[in-house]
Amino acid sequence: MEWIEKIKSLKNTEKLDKKLINELIEDIVIDNNSNIKIIFKCEYKYFESLDFINKE
């Protein structure tokens, strides 16, 4: 799975830059209480994989 390899390749990343943010982050949402939620581009694939593992 390509997305897993991409995540693995980032494990030694020490600095968050614009390129990395654009690659990984889909959206950033701030609600009325100033709570911040970061939505990652591969988030749904991650949760899909977890569901699959848990069903097995």
mmCIF file of the N, C-alpha and C atoms, coordinates in Angstrom:
data_MODEL
# 
_entry.id   MODEL 
# 
loop_
_atom_site.group_PDB 
_atom_site.id 
_atom_site.type_symbol 
_atom_site.label_atom_id 
_atom_site.label_alt_id 
_atom_site.label_comp_id 
_atom_site.label_asym_id 
_atom_site.label_entity_id 
_atom_site.label_seq_id 
_atom_site.pdbx_PDB_ins_code 
_atom_site.Cartn_x 
_atom_site.Cartn_y 
_atom_site.Cartn_z 
_atom_site.occupancy 
_atom_site.B_iso_or_equiv 
_atom_site.pdbx_formal_charge 
_atom_site.auth_seq_id 
_atom_site.auth_comp_id 
_atom_site.auth_asym_id 
_atom_site.auth_atom_id 
_atom_site.pdbx_PDB_model_num 
ATOM 1   N N  . MET A 1 1  ? 0.836   -1.175  0.000  1.00 0.00 ? 1  MET A N  1 
ATOM 2   C CA . MET A 1 1  ? 0.000   0.000   0.000  1.00 0.00 ? 1  MET A CA 1 
ATOM 3   C C  . MET A 1 1  ? 0.884   1.242   0.000  1.00 0.00 ? 1  MET A C  1 
ATOM 4   N N  . GLU A 1 2  ? 0.682   2.047   -0.972 1.00 0.00 ? 2  GLU A N  1 
ATOM 5   C CA . GLU A 1 2  ? 1.533   3.219   -1.178 1.00 0.00 ? 2  GLU A CA 1 
ATOM 6   C C  . GLU A 1 2  ? 1.464   4.200   -0.011 1.00 0.00 ? 2  GLU A C  1 
ATOM 7   N N  . TRP A 1 3  ? 0.295   4.410   0.550  1.00 0.00 ? 3  TRP A N  1 
ATOM 8   C CA . TRP A 1 3  ? 0.157   5.382   1.629  1.00 0.00 ? 3  TRP A CA 1 
ATOM 9   C C  . TRP A 1 3  ? 0.923   4.960   2.882  1.00 0.00 ? 3  TRP A C  1 
ATOM 10  N N  . ILE A 1 4  ? 1.002   3.661   3.126  1.00 0.00 ? 4  ILE A N  1 
ATOM 11  C CA . ILE A 1 4  ? 1.750   3.172   4.284  1.00 0.00 ? 4  ILE A CA 1 
ATOM 12  C C  . ILE A 1 4  ? 3.241   3.438   4.085  1.00 0.00 ? 4  ILE A C  1 
ATOM 13  N N  . GLU A 1 5  ? 3.729   3.186   2.888  1.00 0.00 ? 5  GLU A N  1 
ATOM 14  C CA . GLU A 1 5  ? 5.141   3.445   2.592  1.00 0.00 ? 5  GLU A CA 1 
ATOM 15  C C  . GLU A 1 5  ? 5.467   4.931   2.740  1.00 0.00 ? 5  GLU A C  1 
ATOM 16  N N  . LYS A 1 6  ? 4.552   5.776   2.313  1.00 0.00 ? 6  LYS A N  1 
ATOM 17  C CA . LYS A 1 6  ? 4.770   7.219   2.441  1.00 0.00 ? 6  LYS A CA 1 
ATOM 18  C C  . LYS A 1 6  ? 4.871   7.617   3.914  1.00 0.00 ? 6  LYS A C  1 
ATOM 19  N N  . ILE A 1 7  ? 3.991   7.087   4.737  1.00 0.00 ? 7  ILE A N  1 
ATOM 20  C CA . ILE A 1 7  ? 4.013   7.387   6.172  1.00 0.00 ? 7  ILE A CA 1 
ATOM 21  C C  . ILE A 1 7  ? 5.313   6.873   6.801  1.00 0.00 ? 7  ILE A C  1 
ATOM 22  N N  . LYS A 1 8  ? 5.703   5.659   6.450  1.00 0.00 ? 8  LYS A N  1 
ATOM 23  C CA . LYS A 1 8  ? 6.943   5.088   6.984  1.00 0.00 ? 8  LYS A CA 1 
ATOM 24  C C  . LYS A 1 8  ? 8.149   5.949   6.632  1.00 0.00 ? 8  LYS A C  1 
ATOM 25  N N  . SER A 1 9  ? 8.147   6.484   5.434  1.00 0.00 ? 9  SER A N  1 
ATOM 26  C CA . SER A 1 9  ? 9.292   7.286   4.998  1.00 0.00 ? 9  SER A CA 1 
ATOM 27  C C  . SER A 1 9  ? 9.417   8.594   5.774  1.00 0.00 ? 9  SER A C  1 
ATOM 28  N N  . LEU A 1 10 ? 8.382   8.974   6.472  1.00 0.00 ? 10 LEU A N  1 
ATOM 29  C CA . LEU A 1 10 ? 8.388   10.237  7.208  1.00 0.00 ? 10 LEU A CA 1 
ATOM 30  C C  . LEU A 1 10 ? 8.747   10.083  8.683  1.00 0.00 ? 10 LEU A C  1 
ATOM 31  N N  . LYS A 1 11 ? 9.022   8.881   9.123  1.00 0.00 ? 11 LYS A N  1 
ATOM 32  C CA . LYS A 1 11 ? 9.203   8.646   10.557 1.00 0.00 ? 11 LYS A CA 1 
ATOM 33  C C  . LYS A 1 11 ? 10.383  9.404   11.165 1.00 0.00 ? 11 LYS A C  1 
ATOM 34  N N  . ASN A 1 12 ? 11.352  9.763   10.386 1.00 0.00 ? 12 ASN A N  1 
ATOM 35  C CA . ASN A 1 12 ? 12.498  10.505  10.914 1.00 0.00 ? 12 ASN A CA 1 
ATOM 36  C C  . ASN A 1 12 ? 12.428  11.996  10.621 1.00 0.00 ? 12 ASN A C  1 
ATOM 37  N N  . THR A 1 13 ? 11.284  12.460  10.201 1.00 0.00 ? 13 THR A N  1 
ATOM 38  C CA . THR A 1 13 ? 11.109  13.872  9.889  1.00 0.00 ? 13 THR A CA 1 
ATOM 39  C C  . THR A 1 13 ? 11.225  14.702  11.156 1.00 0.00 ? 13 THR A C  1 
ATOM 40  N N  . GLU A 1 14 ? 12.023  15.728  11.086 1.00 0.00 ? 14 GLU A N  1 
ATOM 41  C CA . GLU A 1 14 ? 12.243  16.581  12.254 1.00 0.00 ? 14 GLU A CA 1 
ATOM 42  C C  . GLU A 1 14 ? 11.597  17.950  12.109 1.00 0.00 ? 14 GLU A C  1 
ATOM 43  N N  . LYS A 1 15 ? 11.212  18.293  10.892 1.00 0.00 ? 15 LYS A N  1 
ATOM 44  C CA . LYS A 1 15 ? 10.706  19.640  10.661 1.00 0.00 ? 15 LYS A CA 1 
ATOM 45  C C  . LYS A 1 15 ? 9.468   19.582  9.764  1.00 0.00 ? 15 LYS A C  1 
ATOM 46  N N  . LEU A 1 16 ? 8.453   20.281  10.163 1.00 0.00 ? 16 LEU A N  1 
ATOM 47  C CA . LEU A 1 16 ? 7.231   20.369  9.380  1.00 0.00 ? 16 LEU A CA 1 
ATOM 48  C C  . LEU A 1 16 ? 7.352   21.567  8.449  1.00 0.00 ? 16 LEU A C  1 
ATOM 49  N N  . ASP A 1 17 ? 7.294   21.309  7.147  1.00 0.00 ? 17 ASP A N  1 
ATOM 50  C CA . ASP A 1 17 ? 7.375   22.399  6.189  1.00 0.00 ? 17 ASP A CA 1 
ATOM 51  C C  . ASP A 1 17 ? 6.133   22.406  5.297  1.00 0.00 ? 17 ASP A C  1 
ATOM 52  N N  . LYS A 1 18 ? 6.045   23.398  4.445  1.00 0.00 ? 18 LYS A N  1 
ATOM 53  C CA . LYS A 1 18 ? 4.862   23.574  3.602  1.00 0.00 ? 18 LYS A CA 1 
ATOM 54  C C  . LYS A 1 18 ? 4.626   22.367  2.688  1.00 0.00 ? 18 LYS A C  1 
ATOM 55  N N  . LYS A 1 19 ? 5.679   21.826  2.139  1.00 0.00 ? 19 LYS A N  1 
ATOM 56  C CA . LYS A 1 19 ? 5.559   20.670  1.253  1.00 0.00 ? 19 LYS A CA 1 
ATOM 57  C C  . LYS A 1 19 ? 4.961   19.470  1.995  1.00 0.00 ? 19 LYS A C  1 
ATOM 58  N N  . LEU A 1 20 ? 5.450   19.213  3.180  1.00 0.00 ? 20 LEU A N  1 
ATOM 59  C CA . LEU A 1 20 ? 4.958   18.101  3.984  1.00 0.00 ? 20 LEU A CA 1 
ATOM 60  C C  . LEU A 1 20 ? 3.497   18.320  4.391  1.00 0.00 ? 20 LEU A C  1 
ATOM 61  N N  . ILE A 1 21 ? 3.177   19.528  4.785  1.00 0.00 ? 21 ILE A N  1 
ATOM 62  C CA . ILE A 1 21 ? 1.790   19.854  5.141  1.00 0.00 ? 21 ILE A CA 1 
ATOM 63  C C  . ILE A 1 21 ? 0.865   19.608  3.957  1.00 0.00 ? 21 ILE A C  1 
ATOM 64  N N  . ASN A 1 22 ? 1.262   20.061  2.779  1.00 0.00 ? 22 ASN A N  1 
ATOM 65  C CA . ASN A 1 22 ? 0.437   19.870  1.581  1.00 0.00 ? 22 ASN A CA 1 
ATOM 66  C C  . ASN A 1 22 ? 0.275   18.392  1.221  1.00 0.00 ? 22 ASN A C  1 
ATOM 67  N N  . GLU A 1 23 ? 1.295   17.611  1.503  1.00 0.00 ? 23 GLU A N  1 
ATOM 68  C CA . GLU A 1 23 ? 1.250   16.182  1.209  1.00 0.00 ? 23 GLU A CA 1 
ATOM 69  C C  . GLU A 1 23 ? 0.338   15.421  2.160  1.00 0.00 ? 23 GLU A C  1 
ATOM 70  N N  . LEU A 1 24 ? 0.315   15.816  3.402  1.00 0.00 ? 24 LEU A N  1 
ATOM 71  C CA . LEU A 1 24 ? -0.345  15.026  4.435  1.00 0.00 ? 24 LEU A CA 1 
ATOM 72  C C  . LEU A 1 24 ? -1.711  15.525  4.904  1.00 0.00 ? 24 LEU A C  1 
ATOM 73  N N  . ILE A 1 25 ? -1.908  16.832  4.894  1.00 0.00 ? 25 ILE A N  1 
ATOM 74  C CA . ILE A 1 25 ? -3.098  17.393  5.527  1.00 0.00 ? 25 ILE A CA 1 
ATOM 75  C C  . ILE A 1 25 ? -4.152  17.768  4.497  1.00 0.00 ? 25 ILE A C  1 
ATOM 76  N N  . GLU A 1 26 ? -5.346  17.247  4.720  1.00 0.00 ? 26 GLU A N  1 
ATOM 77  C CA . GLU A 1 26 ? -6.494  17.561  3.871  1.00 0.00 ? 26 GLU A CA 1 
ATOM 78  C C  . GLU A 1 26 ? -7.134  18.877  4.302  1.00 0.00 ? 26 GLU A C  1 
ATOM 79  N N  . ASP A 1 27 ? -7.340  19.027  5.613  1.00 0.00 ? 27 ASP A N  1 
ATOM 80  C CA . ASP A 1 27 ? -8.054  20.196  6.109  1.00 0.00 ? 27 ASP A CA 1 
ATOM 81  C C  . ASP A 1 27 ? -7.727  20.407  7.583  1.00 0.00 ? 27 ASP A C  1 
ATOM 82  N N  . ILE A 1 28 ? -7.874  21.635  8.036  1.00 0.00 ? 28 ILE A N  1 
ATOM 83  C CA . ILE A 1 28 ? -7.755  21.968  9.447  1.00 0.00 ? 28 ILE A CA 1 
ATOM 84  C C  . ILE A 1 28 ? -9.032  22.704  9.826  1.00 0.00 ? 28 ILE A C  1 
ATOM 85  N N  . VAL A 1 29 ? -9.714  22.178  10.846 1.00 0.00 ? 29 VAL A N  1 
ATOM 86  C CA . VAL A 1 29 ? -11.002 22.732  11.247 1.00 0.00 ? 29 VAL A CA 1 
ATOM 87  C C  . VAL A 1 29 ? -10.877 23.266  12.670 1.00 0.00 ? 29 VAL A C  1 
ATOM 88  N N  . ILE A 1 30 ? -11.347 24.485  12.867 1.00 0.00 ? 30 ILE A N  1 
ATOM 89  C CA . ILE A 1 30 ? -11.385 25.089  14.195 1.00 0.00 ? 30 ILE A CA 1 
ATOM 90  C C  . ILE A 1 30 ? -12.846 25.374  14.519 1.00 0.00 ? 30 ILE A C  1 
ATOM 91  N N  . ASP A 1 31 ? -13.329 24.778  15.616 1.00 0.00 ? 31 ASP A N  1 
ATOM 92  C CA . ASP A 1 31 ? -14.740 24.957  15.961 1.00 0.00 ? 31 ASP A CA 1 
ATOM 93  C C  . ASP A 1 31 ? -14.944 26.198  16.832 1.00 0.00 ? 31 ASP A C  1 
ATOM 94  N N  . ASN A 1 32 ? -16.184 26.397  17.260 1.00 0.00 ? 32 ASN A N  1 
ATOM 95  C CA . ASN A 1 32 ? -16.538 27.583  18.046 1.00 0.00 ? 32 ASN A CA 1 
ATOM 96  C C  . ASN A 1 32 ? -15.837 27.652  19.398 1.00 0.00 ? 32 ASN A C  1 
ATOM 97  N N  . ASN A 1 33 ? -15.398 26.510  19.911 1.00 0.00 ? 33 ASN A N  1 
ATOM 98  C CA . ASN A 1 33 ? -14.699 26.472  21.191 1.00 0.00 ? 33 ASN A CA 1 
ATOM 99  C C  . ASN A 1 33 ? -13.183 26.528  21.024 1.00 0.00 ? 33 ASN A C  1 
ATOM 100 N N  . SER A 1 34 ? -12.741 26.840  19.837 1.00 0.00 ? 34 SER A N  1 
ATOM 101 C CA . SER A 1 34 ? -11.317 26.915  19.483 1.00 0.00 ? 34 SER A CA 1 
ATOM 102 C C  . SER A 1 34 ? -10.608 25.569  19.521 1.00 0.00 ? 34 SER A C  1 
ATOM 103 N N  . ASN A 1 35 ? -11.367 24.483  19.418 1.00 0.00 ? 35 ASN A N  1 
ATOM 104 C CA . ASN A 1 35 ? -10.774 23.155  19.282 1.00 0.00 ? 35 ASN A CA 1 
ATOM 105 C C  . ASN A 1 35 ? -10.277 23.000  17.856 1.00 0.00 ? 35 ASN A C  1 
ATOM 106 N N  . ILE A 1 36 ? -9.138  22.377  17.716 1.00 0.00 ? 36 ILE A N  1 
ATOM 107 C CA . ILE A 1 36 ? -8.537  22.202  16.392 1.00 0.00 ? 36 ILE A CA 1 
ATOM 108 C C  . ILE A 1 36 ? -8.565  20.727  16.017 1.00 0.00 ? 36 ILE A C  1 
ATOM 109 N N  . LYS A 1 37 ? -9.058  20.438  14.813 1.00 0.00 ? 37 LYS A N  1 
ATOM 110 C CA . LYS A 1 37 ? -9.047  19.074  14.283 1.00 0.00 ? 37 LYS A CA 1 
ATOM 111 C C  . LYS A 1 37 ? -8.284  19.090  12.973 1.00 0.00 ? 37 LYS A C  1 
ATOM 112 N N  . ILE A 1 38 ? -7.304  18.220  12.886 1.00 0.00 ? 38 ILE A N  1 
ATOM 113 C CA . ILE A 1 38 ? -6.525  18.094  11.657 1.00 0.00 ? 38 ILE A CA 1 
ATOM 114 C C  . ILE A 1 38 ? -6.999  16.842  10.939 1.00 0.00 ? 38 ILE A C  1 
ATOM 115 N N  . ILE A 1 39 ? -7.395  16.994  9.700  1.00 0.00 ? 39 ILE A N  1 
ATOM 116 C CA . ILE A 1 39 ? -7.869  15.875  8.891  1.00 0.00 ? 39 ILE A CA 1 
ATOM 117 C C  . ILE A 1 39 ? -6.772  15.536  7.889  1.00 0.00 ? 39 ILE A C  1 
ATOM 118 N N  . PHE A 1 40 ? -6.261  14.323  8.021  1.00 0.00 ? 40 PHE A N  1 
ATOM 119 C CA . PHE A 1 40 ? -5.167  13.887  7.164  1.00 0.00 ? 40 PHE A CA 1 
ATOM 120 C C  . PHE A 1 40 ? -5.699  13.263  5.873  1.00 0.00 ? 40 PHE A C  1 
ATOM 121 N N  . LYS A 1 41 ? -4.947  13.392  4.806  1.00 0.00 ? 41 LYS A N  1 
ATOM 122 C CA . LYS A 1 41 ? -5.377  12.876  3.506  1.00 0.00 ? 41 LYS A CA 1 
ATOM 123 C C  . LYS A 1 41 ? -5.571  11.367  3.507  1.00 0.00 ? 41 LYS A C  1 
ATOM 124 N N  . CYS A 1 42 ? -4.784  10.638  4.247  1.00 0.00 ? 42 CYS A N  1 
ATOM 125 C CA . CYS A 1 42 ? -4.901  9.176   4.255  1.00 0.00 ? 42 CYS A CA 1 
ATOM 126 C C  . CYS A 1 42 ? -5.678  8.661   5.471  1.00 0.00 ? 42 CYS A C  1 
ATOM 127 N N  . GLU A 1 43 ? -6.319  9.544   6.193  1.00 0.00 ? 43 GLU A N  1 
ATOM 128 C CA . GLU A 1 43 ? -7.008  9.176   7.423  1.00 0.00 ? 43 GLU A CA 1 
ATOM 129 C C  . GLU A 1 43 ? -8.051  8.074   7.196  1.00 0.00 ? 43 GLU A C  1 
ATOM 130 N N  . TYR A 1 44 ? -8.859  8.208   6.164  1.00 0.00 ? 44 TYR A N  1 
ATOM 131 C CA . TYR A 1 44 ? -9.906  7.212   5.920  1.00 0.00 ? 44 TYR A CA 1 
ATOM 132 C C  . TYR A 1 44 ? -9.304  5.842   5.604  1.00 0.00 ? 44 TYR A C  1 
ATOM 133 N N  . LYS A 1 45 ? -8.168  5.818   4.925  1.00 0.00 ? 45 LYS A N  1 
ATOM 134 C CA . LYS A 1 45 ? -7.516  4.539   4.625  1.00 0.00 ? 45 LYS A CA 1 
ATOM 135 C C  . LYS A 1 45 ? -6.999  3.888   5.902  1.00 0.00 ? 45 LYS A C  1 
ATOM 136 N N  . TYR A 1 46 ? -6.497  4.703   6.790  1.00 0.00 ? 46 TYR A N  1 
ATOM 137 C CA . TYR A 1 46 ? -6.008  4.204   8.066  1.00 0.00 ? 46 TYR A CA 1 
ATOM 138 C C  . TYR A 1 46 ? -7.147  3.567   8.864  1.00 0.00 ? 46 TYR A C  1 
ATOM 139 N N  . PHE A 1 47 ? -8.265  4.272   8.967  1.00 0.00 ? 47 PHE A N  1 
ATOM 140 C CA . PHE A 1 47 ? -9.395  3.749   9.725  1.00 0.00 ? 47 PHE A CA 1 
ATOM 141 C C  . PHE A 1 47 ? -10.025 2.537   9.036  1.00 0.00 ? 47 PHE A C  1 
ATOM 142 N N  . GLU A 1 48 ? -10.030 2.528   7.726  1.00 0.00 ? 48 GLU A N  1 
ATOM 143 C CA . GLU A 1 48 ? -10.494 1.355   6.981  1.00 0.00 ? 48 GLU A CA 1 
ATOM 144 C C  . GLU A 1 48 ? -9.632  0.136   7.316  1.00 0.00 ? 48 GLU A C  1 
ATOM 145 N N  . SER A 1 49 ? -8.346  0.338   7.352  1.00 0.00 ? 49 SER A N  1 
ATOM 146 C CA . SER A 1 49 ? -7.421  -0.751  7.674  1.00 0.00 ? 49 SER A CA 1 
ATOM 147 C C  . SER A 1 49 ? -7.639  -1.250  9.099  1.00 0.00 ? 49 SER A C  1 
ATOM 148 N N  . LEU A 1 50 ? -7.834  -0.338  10.022 1.00 0.00 ? 50 LEU A N  1 
ATOM 149 C CA . LEU A 1 50 ? -8.100  -0.741  11.404 1.00 0.00 ? 50 LEU A CA 1 
ATOM 150 C C  . LEU A 1 50 ? -9.392  -1.553  11.509 1.00 0.00 ? 50 LEU A C  1 
ATOM 151 N N  . ASP A 1 51 ? -10.423 -1.119  10.819 1.00 0.00 ? 51 ASP A N  1 
ATOM 152 C CA . ASP A 1 51 ? -11.690 -1.868  10.818 1.00 0.00 ? 51 ASP A CA 1 
ATOM 153 C C  . ASP A 1 51 ? -11.490 -3.282  10.274 1.00 0.00 ? 51 ASP A C  1 
ATOM 154 N N  . PHE A 1 52 ? -10.752 -3.385  9.201  1.00 0.00 ? 52 PHE A N  1 
ATOM 155 C CA . PHE A 1 52 ? -10.487 -4.682  8.613  1.00 0.00 ? 52 PHE A CA 1 
ATOM 156 C C  . PHE A 1 52 ? -9.750  -5.590  9.589  1.00 0.00 ? 52 PHE A C  1 
ATOM 157 N N  . ILE A 1 53 ? -8.723  -5.061  10.222 1.00 0.00 ? 53 ILE A N  1 
ATOM 158 C CA . ILE A 1 53 ? -7.934  -5.829  11.187 1.00 0.00 ? 53 ILE A CA 1 
ATOM 159 C C  . ILE A 1 53 ? -8.807  -6.271  12.352 1.00 0.00 ? 53 ILE A C  1 
ATOM 160 N N  . ASN A 1 54 ? -9.634  -5.391  12.838 1.00 0.00 ? 54 ASN A N  1 
ATOM 161 C CA . ASN A 1 54 ? -10.485 -5.718  13.984 1.00 0.00 ? 54 ASN A CA 1 
ATOM 162 C C  . ASN A 1 54 ? -11.550 -6.767  13.660 1.00 0.00 ? 54 ASN A C  1 
ATOM 163 N N  . LYS A 1 55 ? -11.955 -6.840  12.419 1.00 0.00 ? 55 LYS A N  1 
ATOM 164 C CA . LYS A 1 55 ? -12.962 -7.830  12.003 1.00 0.00 ? 55 LYS A CA 1 
ATOM 165 C C  . LYS A 1 55 ? -12.352 -9.213  11.826 1.00 0.00 ? 55 LYS A C  1 
ATOM 166 N N  . GLU A 1 56 ? -11.068 -9.265  11.569 1.00 0.00 ? 56 GLU A N  1 
ATOM 167 C CA . GLU A 1 56 ? -10.394 -10.549 11.330 1.00 0.00 ? 56 GLU A CA 1 
ATOM 168 C C  . GLU A 1 56 ? -10.067 -11.274 12.592 1.00 0.00 ? 56 GLU A C  1 
# 
